Amino acid sequence: METGGLTPYNDYTGWLGRGMEAAGMKALSISLPMPLLLRGNVDNDNFYPSKRPMPSADVMALLAQSYHGEDGLMGAMAKVRARPVSMTTGGGDHTDIESLAKTAAKQIRQDGGPSVAVFDLGGFDTHSFQGGDNGQHADELKKYDSAIGALKRYLGPAYGDTIIVTLTEFGRTVAQNGGSGTEHGYGTALLLAGGLLPSSRILGDWPGLKKEALYEGRDLAATIDVRAAYASVMGHVFDRDHQSMCRDAFYGANLPNLTKAIFG
């Protein structure tokens, strides 16, 4: 899911980190620790708000004196100093997804700010009482919707040049279990949003729900390799050709170019 490789636990960098490195881009991760997805040789930054306030300016100055010459530490401290007040003050108010999206949007729209922000939203791994329009799953989707809404509001005109891409490690079974929920499955949906999309639509083939059309007779079949979608999106927004993204981010995998299907 995050490495873009084919062998589990074999990679120490992520497909997004490798793609950004090839394009010379910067990112801000709204999570702790740095997600594997963004890891690479590029100097990306990550942030997650603490309930305790950051050290005072005097404390930071003493640390700088004590560790003079330590490039790694000094670089990290420079990043902390450069963060806005909303990112360095304590308190639980800064930990909800809407506030995090607001902070990320303000950073992204600044001249010289990061070009990519990554959010880690948990809570979707439910197996019972998932509900429909209301219920556990709907509550989690509301958080996703809030993040998109906050990004649209606070990015301002930059939202028109933005695409939001989701990432998930599993789909769901077609059949409901005995607990009014579903189990882990194969096929899933890749959700896209943002001003770069020309219209609202569904892309892909519909294999159907007959047993012979299901994966192993129980799961929705996958019809698109998500790596192709990610490579196409990165190539478009990073101004790189599709083949170079396949080479640099996905180890030269032969992936179809979906750029026209997504952005056309």
C-alpha positions in Angstrom: 0.0 0.0 0.0 2.7 2.5 1.0 5.8 1.2 -0.6 4.4 0.4 -4.0 6.5 -2.7 -4.0 5.5 -6.3 -4.6 7.3 -8.0 -1.6 6.1 -7.2 1.9 8.7 -5.6 4.3 11.2 -5.3 1.5 11.2 -1.6 1.0 12.1 1.3 3.3 10.8 4.1 1.1 7.3 4.9 -0.2 6.0 5.5 -3.7 5.0 9.0 -3.0 8.4 9.9 -1.4 10.2 8.4 -4.4 7.9 10.2 -6.9 8.4 13.5 -5.1 12.1 13.0 -4.9 12.3 12.5 -8.7 10.2 15.7 -9.2 12.1 17.8 -6.6 8.9 18.4 -4.4 8.5 19.0 -0.7 5.8 17.6 1.6 4.2 18.0 5.0 3.0 14.9 6.8 0.1 15.4 9.3 1.0 12.3 11.3 3.5 10.9 13.8 5.8 9.2 13.0 6.7 10.0 9.4 4.6 7.5 7.3 6.4 5.0 5.1 4.5 6.4 2.1 6.5 9.7 2.3 9.9 8.3 3.2 12.7 8.8 0.8 15.9 10.8 0.5 14.0 14.1 0.2 13.8 16.4 3.2 10.1 16.1 4.1 8.6 17.4 7.3 6.1 15.9 9.6 3.9 17.3 12.3 1.3 16.1 14.8 0.2 18.5 17.6 1.1 17.8 21.2 -1.2 18.6 24.1 1.8 20.3 25.7 3.1 23.6 24.5 6.4 23.7 22.6 9.5 24.9 24.5 9.9 28.6 24.9 12.3 30.7 22.8 14.8 30.8 25.6 14.8 27.0 25.9 15.2 26.7 22.1 18.2 29.1 22.2 19.9 27.1 24.9 19.4 23.9 22.9 20.9 25.6 19.9 24.0 26.6 21.9 24.4 23.1 23.5 24.2 21.3 20.2 26.1 23.7 18.0 27.3 22.0 14.9 24.9 19.1 15.0 23.4 19.5 11.5 20.6 17.1 11.9 19.3 18.6 15.2 19.9 22.2 14.0 17.9 21.5 10.9 15.0 20.0 12.9 15.1 23.0 15.3 15.0 25.4 12.3 11.9 23.7 11.1 10.2 24.0 14.5 11.0 27.7 14.7 9.5 28.2 11.2 6.2 26.6 12.1 3.2 28.9 12.7 1.8 29.4 16.2 -1.1 27.0 15.4 1.4 24.2 14.9 3.5 24.8 18.0 1.0 25.5 20.7 -0.5 22.7 22.8 -4.1 21.8 23.3 -6.5 19.2 22.0 -8.3 21.7 19.8 -5.5 21.2 17.2 -5.9 17.5 16.9 -9.2 17.3 15.1 -9.1 16.6 11.3 -10.6 19.9 10.3 -8.0 21.9 12.3 -5.2 19.8 10.9 -6.5 20.3 7.3 -6.7 24.1 8.0 -3.1 24.1 9.1 -1.9 22.1 6.2 -3.8 24.3 3.7 -2.2 27.4 5.1 1.2 25.9 4.8 0.7 24.6 1.3 -0.6 27.9 -0.1 2.5 29.8 1.2 5.2 30.7 -1.3 8.0 28.1 -0.8 5.7 25.9 1.3 5.2 22.1 0.8 3.4 20.9 -2.3 2.0 17.8 -0.7 0.2 17.0 2.6 -0.5 13.5 3.9 -3.2 12.8 6.5 -3.6 9.5 8.3 -7.2 8.8 9.1 -7.9 5.7 11.2 -11.1 4.2 12.5 -12.3 2.5 9.3 -11.5 -1.0 10.4 -15.0 -1.8 11.7 -16.6 -5.2 11.4 -20.0 -4.8 13.0 -22.9 -2.3 13.0 -21.3 -0.4 10.1 -24.7 1.1 9.1 -25.6 2.9 5.9 -26.2 6.6 5.7 -25.8 6.6 9.5 -23.5 4.4 11.6 -19.8 3.8 12.2 -18.7 3.9 8.6 -20.7 7.0 7.8 -19.1 8.7 10.9 -15.7 8.0 9.5 -16.6 9.3 6.0 -17.8 12.5 7.6 -14.3 13.1 8.9 -13.0 12.6 5.4 -15.6 15.0 4.1 -14.6 17.6 6.8 -11.0 17.4 5.7 -11.9 18.0 2.1 -14.2 20.9 3.1 -11.5 22.5 5.3 -8.9 22.2 2.5 -11.3 23.8 0.0 -12.0 26.7 2.3 -8.5 27.4 3.5 -6.6 26.7 0.3 -8.5 29.4 -1.4 -7.7 29.8 -5.1 -5.0 27.1 -4.7 -7.7 24.5 -4.4 -8.3 24.8 -8.1 -4.8 23.4 -8.6 -5.2 20.6 -6.0 -6.1 16.9 -6.1 -6.9 14.8 -3.1 -6.2 11.1 -3.4 -7.2 8.3 -0.9 -5.2 5.2 0.0 -6.6 2.1 1.7 -5.1 -1.3 2.5 -8.3 -3.4 2.0 -11.8 -3.5 0.6 -14.8 -5.2 2.1 -16.7 -8.4 1.5 -19.9 -8.2 -0.5 -21.9 -10.2 1.9 -22.9 -8.9 5.3 -21.7 -10.8 8.4 -23.8 -11.8 11.4 -22.8 -8.6 13.2 -24.4 -6.2 10.7 -21.0 -5.4 9.2 -18.5 -6.7 6.7 -15.1 -8.4 6.8 -11.9 -7.5 4.9 -12.2 -7.9 1.2 -10.3 -7.5 -2.1 -11.7 -4.8 -4.4 -12.3 -1.3 -3.0 -12.8 2.3 -4.2 -10.2 4.9 -4.9 -11.7 8.3 -4.0 -10.5 11.5 -5.7 -11.4 15.1 -5.1 -10.2 18.6 -5.8 -10.3 21.4 -8.2 -8.1 19.6 -10.8 -10.9 17.1 -11.5 -13.1 18.2 -14.4 -16.3 16.6 -13.3 -17.9 14.1 -10.9 -17.9 10.6 -12.3 -17.0 7.0 -11.8 -14.1 5.5 -13.7 -13.6 1.8 -14.1 -15.4 -1.4 -15.1 -18.2 -2.9 -13.1 -17.7 -6.7 -12.9 -21.0 -7.4 -11.2 -22.0 -9.2 -8.0 -22.7 -12.7 -9.4 -20.6 -15.3 -7.6 -18.7 -16.2 -10.8 -17.7 -12.5 -11.1 -16.5 -12.1 -7.5 -12.8 -12.6 -6.5 -12.5 -16.0 -5.0 -16.3 -16.1 -5.0 -16.6 -13.6 -2.1 -15.1 -10.2 -2.9 -15.7 -7.5 -5.4 -13.1 -7.9 -8.2 -10.5 -5.2 -8.8 -10.5 -3.7 -12.3 -7.8 -1.0 -12.0 -4.3 -1.3 -10.6 -4.2 1.6 -8.2 -0.5 2.1 -8.9 -1.5 3.2 -12.4 -3.8 5.9 -10.9 -1.2 7.1 -8.5 1.5 7.2 -11.2 -0.8 9.1 -13.5 -1.8 11.6 -10.8 1.8 12.3 -9.8 2.9 12.7 -13.4 0.2 15.2 -14.0 0.6 17.4 -10.9 4.4 17.1 -10.7 4.7 17.8 -14.4 6.5 14.6 -15.2 5.8 12.1 -17.9 3.9 8.9 -16.9 6.8 6.5 -17.8 9.2 8.4 -15.6 6.8 8.1 -12.7 6.4 4.4 -13.2 10.2 4.1 -13.3 11.1 6.3 -10.3 8.1 5.6 -8.0 7.1 2.0 -8.9 10.4 0.3 -9.9 9.7 0.5 -13.6 6.3 -1.3 -13.5 4.4 -1.4 -16.8 1.3 0.5 -15.7 -1.4 2.0 -18.0 -1.5 5.8 -18.4 -4.8 7.0 -16.9 -4.1 10.7 -17.1 -6.7 11.4 -19.8 -9.3 9.3 -18.0 -8.8 11.2 -14.7 -8.1 14.7 -15.9 -9.6 14.8 -19.4 
